[in-house]
Amino acid sequence: MAEKQKSNSEKSENNPEKNIDIQSIPSINVGMFGHIDHGKTTLLSKLTGKWTDTHSEELKRGITIKLGYADCLIRKNKEGYNIKDGEIVRYASFLDAPGHEMLMATMLSGAAMIDIALLIVAANEGIKPQTKEHLMALQAKRIKNLIIIQNKIDLVEKAEAIKSYNEIKNFVKGTIAENSPIIPCSAQQEININKILEEISKVEVPKRDTESSPVFIIARSFDINRPGTKIENLKGGILGGALKKGKLKEGDEIEIKPGVLIKKENQNIYKTVKTKIVSIYKGNYKVKEAIPGGSIAIETELDTTLTKADSLAGCILGLNNSLPEIKDKIKIKFSLFKEVLGVQEKLSVENIKTAELLLLSVNTSITIGTVIKIKDNEAELNLRIPIVIFPGENIGIARNIQGHWRLVGFGEIVAETHNK
């Protein structure tokens, strides 16, 4: 046993990955988007060497339900870009968004966290309803960097692959993706994986704001303790997401808003959660301080009953007493699409009406709003779930059409309004 422990210790010491200063490497957040079964999750496993669908229901059904995460160090040697050896040029944190039509809200949450989007289109199936919906969602979330992956080229003949390529070119004409590169690829056969890594490495890392008060958007919350863990080894609740600005470090006293729901006298009241940061991880790397760029996991002192099953997903985290008050009434400026996305038949988007319900996506939070006032392209809404708002924040707007929430437009928060 002693020899085995010594061997493991030597192995750890000789592992060059352990000595990497992850904070010094340019970091970028990459999102995977596209129609269901077009190969997003398989492609991600080839890009990073990691599989993201780890939830039992996802494995059973073969689809991504929750946001999946994986990361890698992109390297470059004389043969090109890879994840195994060579000079480290980029730390890429990947997010796998669900492509199923019923999970559009989750996809919108994912789009709020990324710098680059990979839009995957299967060569054997072409442009599908959710392909269109995801592209418009990326536009709604103001994503500027987009790479199109023409996947599954191994399943078609050359003529069909060329036809599919031209179909994609026509599809993106006049959109944010018009000048985006299109990379033919086979995730299963690992064709052009190196070209995708190269294209990701070419994208300039956005300038990060590290001076402002920190704002961390929570996309996942969970309990990492296995059944039977001894009390002295228990870990506090974990929060996963992205730091939009500022810095967070071990020992910081933090607040989480809107927080937890408390029912009192037939009313729903949200209570701010306060806790302390115990440790911070960027991928598998433990860091003393978090800065914007890459997905972050924060271990807190919270009881895990507060964080299990994504119960705090959609909340905002900041230093104690630094976040704005939550609002259950907002004013927005909006733009509507001409057609409803995600459906086979052609449907025009009708104007927003007073008293109708809309689903709003703000950062990683999703809420339902009732329109109480509308004038030109501005609307005021009462919210079922309050949110932390920052004027100018962009939003996705969806409407319930044929039993599903469909993205119909986008906009921004133009003003704070008084609570009800």
C-alpha positions as CSV (number, residue, x, y, z in Angstrom):
1,M,0.0,0.0,0.0
2,A,2.8,2.4,0.9
3,E,4.6,1.6,-2.4
4,K,1.3,2.3,-4.3
5,Q,0.8,5.6,-2.5
6,K,4.4,6.6,-3.3
7,S,3.9,5.6,-7.0
8,N,0.8,7.7,-7.2
9,S,2.6,10.6,-5.6
10,E,5.5,10.4,-8.1
11,K,3.0,10.2,-10.9
12,S,1.3,13.3,-9.7
13,E,4.6,15.2,-9.4
14,N,5.7,14.1,-12.8
15,N,2.4,15.2,-14.4
16,P,3.2,18.5,-16.2
17,E,-0.6,19.3,-16.3
18,K,-0.4,19.9,-12.5
19,N,2.1,22.7,-13.0
20,I,0.1,24.7,-15.5
21,D,-0.8,28.2,-14.4
22,I,-4.4,28.0,-15.9
23,Q,-5.1,31.7,-15.2
24,S,-2.2,32.8,-17.5
25,I,-3.6,31.0,-20.5
26,P,-6.1,32.9,-22.8
27,S,-9.5,31.4,-22.0
28,I,-12.6,31.3,-24.1
29,N,-16.1,30.0,-23.7
30,V,-17.5,27.9,-26.6
31,G,-21.1,26.8,-27.0
32,M,-22.4,23.8,-29.0
33,F,-25.7,24.5,-30.8
34,G,-27.8,22.8,-33.4
35,H,-30.7,20.4,-34.1
36,I,-31.2,17.3,-32.0
37,D,-29.1,14.3,-33.3
38,H,-26.8,16.4,-35.5
39,G,-23.9,15.2,-33.4
40,K,-23.1,18.0,-30.9
41,T,-22.3,15.9,-28.0
42,T,-20.2,13.4,-30.0
43,L,-18.3,16.2,-31.6
44,L,-17.6,17.7,-28.2
45,S,-16.2,14.4,-26.9
46,K,-13.8,14.3,-29.8
47,L,-12.8,18.0,-29.3
48,T,-12.1,17.6,-25.6
49,G,-11.7,13.9,-24.9
50,K,-14.7,14.1,-22.5
51,W,-18.3,13.1,-22.6
52,T,-20.9,15.6,-21.2
53,D,-24.2,13.6,-21.1
54,T,-23.7,12.1,-17.6
55,H,-27.2,12.3,-16.3
56,S,-29.0,8.9,-16.3
57,E,-32.1,10.2,-18.1
58,E,-29.9,11.7,-20.9
59,L,-28.0,8.5,-21.4
60,K,-31.3,6.6,-21.5
61,R,-32.9,8.9,-24.0
62,G,-29.8,9.7,-26.0
63,I,-30.4,13.5,-25.9
64,T,-28.9,16.4,-24.0
65,I,-31.4,17.7,-21.4
66,K,-29.3,19.8,-19.1
67,L,-26.4,22.0,-20.0
68,G,-23.3,19.9,-20.4
69,Y,-19.7,21.0,-19.7
70,A,-16.2,19.9,-20.8
71,D,-12.9,21.7,-21.2
72,C,-9.6,21.3,-22.8
73,L,-6.2,22.8,-23.5
74,I,-5.7,23.5,-27.2
75,R,-2.2,22.9,-28.2
76,K,-0.1,23.5,-31.4
77,N,2.8,21.5,-32.7
78,K,4.4,21.3,-36.2
79,E,1.6,19.1,-37.4
80,G,-1.2,21.4,-36.3
81,Y,-3.7,21.9,-33.5
82,N,-4.6,19.1,-31.0
83,I,-5.3,18.5,-27.3
84,K,-2.4,16.1,-26.6
85,D,1.0,17.7,-27.2
86,G,2.6,20.9,-28.2
87,E,2.6,24.5,-27.1
88,I,-0.6,25.5,-25.2
89,V,-2.3,28.3,-27.1
90,R,-5.8,28.4,-25.5
91,Y,-7.9,27.1,-22.7
92,A,-11.4,26.3,-24.1
93,S,-14.4,25.8,-21.9
94,F,-17.2,24.1,-23.8
95,L,-20.9,24.1,-23.1
96,D,-23.3,21.6,-24.8
97,A,-26.8,23.1,-25.2
98,P,-29.8,20.9,-25.8
99,G,-31.2,20.8,-29.3
100,H,-34.6,19.4,-28.5
101,E,-37.5,21.9,-29.3
102,M,-38.9,21.5,-25.8
103,L,-35.6,22.6,-24.2
104,M,-35.3,26.0,-25.9
105,A,-35.2,27.8,-22.6
106,T,-32.2,25.8,-21.4
107,M,-30.5,26.5,-24.7
108,L,-31.0,30.3,-24.2
109,S,-29.4,30.0,-20.8
110,G,-26.4,28.4,-22.3
111,A,-26.1,31.1,-25.0
112,A,-25.8,33.7,-22.2
113,M,-22.4,32.3,-21.1
114,I,-20.4,32.0,-24.3
115,D,-17.9,33.9,-26.5
116,I,-18.0,31.6,-29.5
117,A,-20.8,29.4,-30.9
118,L,-20.3,26.3,-32.9
119,L,-23.5,25.7,-35.0
120,I,-23.7,22.1,-36.0
121,V,-25.6,21.0,-39.2
122,A,-25.6,17.3,-40.2
123,A,-24.8,16.9,-43.9
124,N,-27.2,14.0,-44.3
125,E,-30.2,16.0,-42.9
126,G,-29.5,19.7,-43.6
127,I,-31.2,22.7,-42.1
128,K,-33.9,21.8,-39.6
129,P,-36.3,23.9,-37.5
130,Q,-34.1,24.0,-34.4
131,T,-31.1,24.9,-36.6
132,K,-33.0,28.1,-37.5
133,E,-34.2,28.7,-34.0
134,H,-30.7,28.3,-32.5
135,L,-29.2,30.7,-35.0
136,M,-31.8,33.3,-34.2
137,A,-31.2,32.7,-30.4
138,L,-27.5,33.4,-30.9
139,Q,-28.5,36.6,-32.6
140,A,-30.8,37.5,-29.7
141,K,-27.9,36.9,-27.3
142,R,-25.6,39.1,-29.4
143,I,-23.1,36.4,-30.1
144,K,-20.6,37.8,-32.6
145,N,-18.2,34.8,-33.2
146,L,-19.8,31.8,-34.9
147,I,-18.3,28.8,-36.6
148,I,-20.5,26.4,-38.6
149,I,-19.7,22.7,-38.5
150,Q,-21.0,20.6,-41.4
151,N,-21.0,17.3,-39.5
152,K,-21.5,13.7,-40.7
153,I,-19.9,14.1,-44.1
154,D,-18.9,10.5,-43.9
155,L,-22.5,9.5,-44.3
156,V,-23.1,11.2,-47.7
157,E,-21.6,11.1,-51.2
158,K,-19.5,14.0,-52.4
159,A,-22.3,15.6,-54.5
160,E,-24.6,15.5,-51.5
161,A,-22.0,17.1,-49.3
162,I,-21.5,19.9,-51.7
163,K,-25.2,20.4,-52.0
164,S,-25.5,20.5,-48.2
165,Y,-22.6,23.0,-48.0
166,N,-24.4,25.4,-50.5
167,E,-27.6,25.0,-48.6
168,I,-25.8,26.2,-45.4
169,K,-24.3,29.2,-47.3
170,N,-27.8,30.2,-48.5
171,F,-29.2,29.7,-45.0
172,V,-26.8,32.1,-43.3
173,K,-27.0,34.8,-46.0
174,G,-28.1,38.0,-44.3
175,T,-27.6,36.7,-40.8
176,I,-24.9,37.2,-38.1
177,A,-23.3,34.0,-39.6
178,E,-23.0,35.2,-43.2
179,N,-19.2,35.4,-43.1
180,S,-18.6,32.6,-40.6
181,P,-16.3,29.8,-41.7
182,I,-18.0,26.4,-42.6
183,I,-15.9,23.4,-41.7
184,P,-16.8,20.0,-43.2
185,C,-16.4,17.4,-40.4
186,S,-17.0,13.8,-39.3
187,A,-17.0,13.6,-35.5
188,Q,-17.3,9.8,-35.5
189,Q,-14.3,9.4,-37.9
190,E,-12.4,12.4,-36.3
191,I,-12.1,14.2,-39.6
192,N,-11.1,17.9,-39.4
193,I,-11.2,18.0,-35.6
194,N,-7.8,19.7,-35.8
195,K,-9.3,22.4,-38.1
196,I,-12.1,23.2,-35.7
197,L,-9.6,23.6,-32.8
198,E,-7.5,25.8,-35.1
199,E,-10.5,28.0,-35.9
200,I,-11.4,28.3,-32.2
201,S,-7.8,29.4,-31.5
202,K,-8.0,32.1,-34.1
203,V,-10.9,33.9,-32.5
204,E,-9.7,36.9,-30.4
205,V,-10.4,36.5,-26.7
206,P,-12.8,39.3,-25.6
207,K,-11.5,42.0,-23.4
208,R,-12.5,41.1,-19.8
209,D,-13.7,43.5,-17.2
210,T,-11.9,42.6,-14.0
211,E,-12.3,45.9,-12.2
212,S,-16.0,46.1,-11.7
213,S,-17.9,44.5,-8.8
214,P,-18.2,40.8,-9.6
215,V,-21.3,39.4,-11.3
216,F,-21.5,35.6,-11.6
217,I,-24.3,34.0,-13.5
218,I,-25.3,30.6,-12.1
219,A,-26.2,27.9,-14.7
220,R,-26.0,24.8,-12.5
221,S,-26.2,24.1,-8.7
222,F,-25.6,20.6,-7.2
223,D,-24.4,18.3,-4.5
224,I,-21.2,16.4,-5.1
225,N,-21.3,14.3,-2.0
226,R,-21.7,10.6,-2.6
227,P,-24.1,8.6,-0.4
228,G,-22.3,7.4,2.8
229,T,-19.7,10.2,2.8
230,K,-18.4,10.8,6.3
231,I,-19.5,14.0,8.0
232,E,-16.0,15.3,8.2
233,N,-15.5,14.8,4.4
234,L,-18.8,16.5,3.3
235,K,-18.5,19.3,0.8
236,G,-20.8,22.3,0.7
237,G,-23.2,23.2,-2.2
238,I,-21.6,23.7,-5.6
239,L,-22.5,26.5,-8.0
240,G,-21.4,26.3,-11.7
241,G,-21.6,29.1,-14.2
242,A,-19.6,32.0,-15.6
243,L,-18.1,35.2,-14.2
244,K,-19.3,38.1,-16.4
245,K,-17.1,40.7,-14.7
246,G,-15.0,41.4,-11.7
247,K,-13.1,38.9,-9.5
248,L,-14.0,36.3,-6.9
249,K,-11.6,34.7,-4.5
250,E,-11.6,32.1,-1.7
251,G,-13.0,33.4,1.5
252,D,-15.3,36.0,-0.1
253,E,-18.6,36.6,1.6
254,I,-21.2,36.4,-1.2
255,E,-24.9,36.8,-1.8
256,I,-27.2,35.0,-4.2
257,K,-30.3,36.6,-5.7
258,P,-33.3,36.1,-6.2
259,G,-32.3,33.2,-3.8
260,V,-34.7,30.7,-2.3
261,L,-38.5,30.6,-2.6
262,I,-40.4,30.8,0.6
263,K,-44.2,30.6,0.7
264,K,-45.7,32.9,3.3
265,E,-49.5,33.6,3.7
266,N,-50.2,32.3,0.2
267,Q,-47.5,34.5,-1.3
268,N,-44.2,33.6,-3.0
269,I,-41.3,35.4,-1.4
270,Y,-37.7,35.2,-2.5
271,K,-35.0,35.4,0.2
272,T,-31.5,36.3,-0.6
273,V,-29.0,33.6,0.2
274,K,-25.7,34.5,1.9
275,T,-22.7,32.3,2.2
276,K,-18.9,32.1,1.8
277,I,-16.7,30.8,-1.0
278,V,-14.7,27.7,0.2
279,S,-12.9,26.9,-3.1
280,I,-12.9,27.7,-6.8
281,Y,-12.3,25.4,-9.8
282,K,-11.7,26.3,-13.4
283,G,-12.3,23.0,-15.1
284,N,-10.1,20.5,-13.1
285,Y,-7.8,23.3,-11.9
286,K,-8.2,24.7,-8.4
287,V,-7.6,28.5,-8.4
288,K,-7.4,31.0,-5.6
289,E,-9.1,33.6,-7.6
290,A,-11.7,33.5,-10.4
291,I,-11.5,36.0,-13.3
292,P,-13.9,36.1,-16.4
293,G,-13.3,33.5,-19.0
294,G,-14.0,29.8,-18.8
295,S,-16.6,27.9,-16.8
296,I,-16.2,28.2,-13.1
297,A,-17.3,25.9,-10.2
298,I,-17.6,27.5,-6.8
299,E,-17.7,25.4,-3.6
300,T,-19.7,27.2,-0.9
301,E,-20.6,26.7,2.8
302,L,-24.2,26.2,1.8
303,D,-26.2,23.2,3.0
304,T,-26.5,21.0,-0.1
305,T,-30.3,20.9,0.2
306,L,-30.2,24.5,-1.2
307,T,-28.1,23.6,-4.2
308,K,-29.2,20.1,-5.3
309,A,-31.1,19.6,-8.6
310,D,-30.2,23.0,-10.0
311,S,-32.4,24.8,-7.4
312,L,-30.2,27.9,-7.6
313,A,-29.7,27.9,-11.4
314,G,-30.7,31.2,-12.9
315,C,-29.6,33.2,-9.9
316,I,-26.9,35.9,-9.8
317,L,-24.0,35.8,-7.4
318,G,-22.0,38.8,-6.2
319,L,-20.2,40.1,-3.1
320,N,-22.4,40.8,-0.1
321,N,-24.6,43.8,-0.5
322,S,-23.4,44.5,-4.0
323,L,-26.2,43.3,-6.2
324,P,-29.2,45.4,-7.3
325,E,-32.5,44.6,-5.7
326,I,-34.6,41.9,-7.4
327,K,-37.5,43.2,-9.6
328,D,-40.8,41.6,-10.4
329,K,-41.7,44.3,-12.9
330,I,-39.5,45.3,-15.9
331,K,-39.6,47.5,-19.0
332,I,-38.1,46.2,-22.2
333,K,-37.4,47.4,-25.7
334,F,-38.1,44.6,-28.2
335,S,-37.7,43.5,-31.8
336,L,-39.8,40.7,-33.2
337,F,-38.9,38.2,-35.9
338,K,-41.0,38.0,-39.1
339,E,-41.6,34.3,-38.7
340,V,-42.0,31.8,-35.9
341,L,-38.9,29.7,-35.6
342,G,-38.7,26.0,-34.8
343,V,-41.9,24.9,-36.6
344,Q,-42.3,23.2,-40.0
345,E,-45.1,25.4,-41.3
346,K,-44.8,29.1,-42.0
347,L,-46.3,31.2,-39.3
348,S,-46.0,35.0,-39.0
349,V,-45.0,36.5,-35.6
350,E,-48.0,38.5,-34.3
351,N,-47.5,41.7,-32.4
352,I,-47.2,41.5,-28.6
353,K,-50.5,42.1,-26.9
354,T,-51.6,43.4,-23.5
355,A,-52.3,40.6,-20.9
356,E,-50.4,37.9,-22.9
357,L,-47.7,35.7,-21.3
358,L,-44.2,35.7,-22.6
359,L,-41.2,33.7,-21.6
360,L,-38.1,35.9,-21.0
361,S,-34.5,34.7,-20.9
362,V,-32.1,37.1,-19.1
363,N,-28.6,35.7,-18.5
364,T,-29.2,32.2,-17.2
365,S,-32.6,33.1,-15.6
366,I,-35.9,32.2,-17.2
367,T,-39.1,33.8,-16.1
368,I,-42.7,34.3,-17.3
369,G,-44.0,37.8,-17.7
370,T,-47.5,39.2,-18.2
371,V,-47.6,42.2,-20.5
372,I,-49.3,45.1,-18.6
373,K,-48.5,48.0,-20.9
374,I,-47.2,48.3,-24.5
375,K,-46.3,51.3,-26.6
376,D,-44.5,51.0,-30.0
377,N,-41.7,48.6,-29.4
378,E,-41.6,49.0,-25.6
379,A,-43.5,46.9,-23.1
380,E,-43.9,46.6,-19.3
381,L,-44.3,43.2,-17.7
382,N,-45.1,41.7,-14.3
383,L,-42.9,38.8,-13.6
384,R,-43.8,35.5,-12.0
385,I,-40.2,34.9,-10.9
386,P,-38.3,38.1,-10.0
387,I,-34.9,38.7,-11.5
388,V,-31.8,40.7,-10.9
389,I,-31.7,43.3,-13.7
390,F,-29.0,45.5,-15.2
391,P,-30.3,48.1,-17.7
392,G,-29.1,47.3,-21.2
393,E,-29.0,43.6,-20.5
394,N,-30.2,41.6,-23.5
395,I,-33.1,39.2,-23.4
396,G,-34.7,36.5,-25.5
397,I,-38.4,36.6,-25.9
398,A,-40.5,33.4,-26.5
399,R,-44.3,32.8,-26.9
400,N,-46.3,29.7,-26.3
401,I,-47.3,28.4,-29.8
402,Q,-48.9,25.0,-30.3
403,G,-47.9,23.9,-26.8
404,H,-44.2,24.9,-27.0
405,W,-42.3,28.0,-26.2
406,R,-41.0,29.4,-29.4
407,L,-38.4,32.2,-29.8
408,V,-40.2,35.2,-31.4
409,G,-37.8,38.0,-30.7
410,F,-35.2,39.7,-28.6
411,G,-34.6,43.0,-26.9
412,E,-33.0,44.7,-23.9
413,I,-34.0,46.0,-20.5
414,V,-34.4,49.7,-20.8
415,A,-35.3,50.7,-17.2
416,E,-35.9,49.6,-13.7
417,T,-39.4,49.9,-12.5
418,H,-40.9,49.8,-9.0
419,N,-42.0,46.4,-7.5
420,K,-45.6,45.6,-7.4
